[in-house]
Amino acid sequence: FAFVVGCIIYEPWCKALQDLLDVGSTGRGPILNMLGMDQSQFMQNFLTVNGLLFTILCGNTYTSLYSQQERLYHALFLEVSEAKSLLEQACLVCQGRPFFPKV
């Protein structure tokens, strides 16, 4: 539904914007010529978009690496907790045995 409405509204909106910027409706108004020939604005927009894409890429990479590190620490915590539990159980089992001091 949004696609159809967008297609219907897009062309009249563009024509209205062009008529607003074009003095005399010649299709070659001074504002349109200035916007079309402004190379510095094109480069600025190009660099801004590339900077934005690089920022998004860096953010996604950071998020991925952080979640990987978080999973690693969580797994390590579980392993250490299990080893501690086994050590405590071994101490409780061996407490009454004669070789307890050696354990």
Contacts in CASP RR format, 6 or more apart in sequence:
PFRMAT RR
TARGET T0000
AUTHOR 0000-0000-0000
METHOD contacts of the structure
MODEL  1
FAFVVGCIIYEPWCKALQDLLDVGSTGRGPILNMLGMDQSQFMQNFLTVN
GLLFTILCGNTYTSLYSQQERLYHALFLEVSEAKSLLEQACLVCQGRPFF
PKV
18 27 0 8 1.000
18 32 0 8 1.000
19 25 0 8 1.000
21 29 0 8 1.000
21 31 0 8 1.000
21 32 0 8 1.000
21 35 0 8 1.000
22 28 0 8 1.000
22 29 0 8 1.000
22 31 0 8 1.000
22 32 0 8 1.000
23 29 0 8 1.000
23 30 0 8 1.000
23 31 0 8 1.000
35 41 0 8 1.000
90 103 0 8 1.000
91 103 0 8 1.000
94 100 0 8 1.000
94 103 0 8 1.000
END
